[in-house]
Amino acid sequence: MKAGGTSEMAVQSGDPDTSGTPNSGVPAPGQRVTVRRRPWVVTDIVRSTAASDDPARAAEAATTHLVKLSSLESDGRDEELRVVWELEQATDVHDQYREGAGHCTHLEDR
């Protein structure tokens, strides 16, 4: 808390460092997700933590992620959504390597 009872937020945009790694729960930019029962692609992530003048409280501050999404539905083509990832319920991050066309294991010369 600053003088006068206000708090600050430390914000980082763009590269979410390790937040998009497997098993972290937070998607990476370009990854497909399901939020609010609809398909989206992640376009940006802003990571923030509550800053405090008290080092003990700053160490306890939880990191949150503002995730910017773009709709993958044909009727919602230009629709965008911004959510605080940790507050959303029933989210699903799709493994880009398990879904879709698969992966190439061998190329043939013809």
Beta strands, then each sheet from edge to edge (+ up, - down):
strand 1: 8-13
strand 2: 32-35
strand 3: 38-51
strand 4: 63-71
strand 5: 80-84
strand 6: 92-93
sheet 1: 1+ 3- 2+ 6-
sheet 2: 1+ 3- 4+ 5-
end
